[in-house]
Amino acid sequence: MKNKILIFAFLIFSLLLPIHAQTGWSNPVTVSGLYWCTDPAISVDNNGILSAFWLKHIKLDVGYYSTVYFSQSSNGGLNWTAPISITPENTVDVYWETRSVTDSKNNIHVIYAKGLENKVLIYKKYEDATWTDDYVINVSLDANMRFDIDNTDNLFAAWTLGGTTYYSFCDTNINPIAWSVPKKIHPSEDYILEGLTLDKENNLHAVGAYGEVDSYKPYYYFYNKKIEQWSIFDEISNYQEKTLGCAVALSQNDSLYTNTAVGYSSFDNTDNSLYKNLIDSVWSTPVVTGSCNNDWNRKLFVDSKNIIHLFERNRSTEGIHSLNHIYGKGTSWQTETIHCDPDYYIPLFDVKRKVFNDYDEYYMLYCKSGTYSRINFQTKRISTGIENSENMPEPSLLYQNYPNPFNNTTEISYSINKSSIVKVSIFNTKGEFVQSLVNKKQNKGQHSIVFNAENLNSGIYYYQLEFDGVVKETKKMLFLK
């Protein structure tokens, strides 16, 4: 009987172990060999196949050369295939800054720079286990490459040259592959693009720097896909200090979030979180996240509960590097260390996210350098929202209605941070009460209501969130019959 109990207990423990193992970051797995390696990039396809890229550098008496290496994992990063080079093995070429994405057909797309003083931007595609020949997107660039793909498998690449950002598009559904003629983001001003995201309509939302090098200010840029033009260039906030490092992400409710580092060095700045709705041109008041790092290499994501997830490298005053995951909402933030080793530094990293029904998975690939270098991989599964969310109060938020403008009906969503008497009311432009949508007690969490305006005249209307007798927020919407 005792043995049966022990066996039963062991089975229960075995079943619970995989669940428990997902509550923290996985142990580091070395993907590369032990040599001088940099510039990691990672992507994941619809089947969960992970693809890792990095640069392998070989030192010679007269300098050094490099090659782009590639490896894959089909079991969530536990094991990786033997690395192979996707560039010629010679003693001439030097490569920089790999970037990678995967399309809806599970084809892999990668870009990288080739050359020393005169760099060339190269594109390659991995389809049916075969790499295409090099495609030259542009014959001149400095650095700071960005790469993404929209929901129609249209690629977007950006890079800096001479203090300004250039960009190009490529429709992967068309053969043979052809990239558009590179253009400046702005025809006459020098804007630096540092982070980008795409919305449901495949418009581009980007953040970056503008101004004198010693006094950069964070700016927001918008690319309208319908007219194929960058049409908005707005300063994000009226910061008095120099800003470095920007990242941007879009929530499911069409709110745009950005993270900006404000300060002059790695040790005297503060990271600020801001957000705004796509329809609204006003950014929220900056909120300090608790991070102190002005490094440009940072990644930002927003989950289904509008919890912000920031990934960045941090360097202490003692010179110790760590990879950090900062997450939170409003004024409540937490920081966890993904990896830290006092004997090594972490120059570069890449993060991708895969969204599932009730959880998100984050895949981290980073370079760990010391007397020799290696490429490491770690992953974490995060339940939808955030683990320990009961310890993190959520602010009350009123989201922009969708669609907007609308014809007859539109959905209004909001979240409340405690059980309250909730009122959602409609007003006209004169401030006159039009209709009550909600007037009852509701539990903490997200809620939505459909507003039917078929009996009203076309025009601008306002909707207001109030709970426990206190007005929290008011937004406007446009009704077009």
ABEGO torsion letter per residue (X at the ends): XAAAAAAAAAAAAAAAAAAAAAABBBBBBBABBBBBBBGBBBBBBAAGBBBBBBBBBBBBAAEBBBBBBBBBBAAGGABBBBBBBABBBBAABBBBGBBBBBBAAGBBBBBBBBEBABBBBBBBBBBGGBBBBBBBABABBABGBBBBBBAAGBBBBBBBBGGBBBBBBBBAABOBBBBBBBBBABAABBBBBABBBBBAAGBBBBBBBBEBAAABBBBBBBBBAAAGBBABBBBABBBABBBBEBBBBBBAAGBBBBBBBBEABAAABBBBBBBBBAABABBBBBBBAGBBBABABBBBBBBAAGBBBBBBBBBBAAGBBBBBBBBEBEABBBBBBABBBAABBBABBBBBBBBBAABBBBBBBBBBBBABBBBBBBBBBBBBEBBGAAABBBBBBBBBBOBOBBBGBBBBBBBBABBBBBBBBBBBAAGBBABBABBBBBBBEBBBBBBBAAABBBEBBBBBBBBGGBBABBBBBBBBX
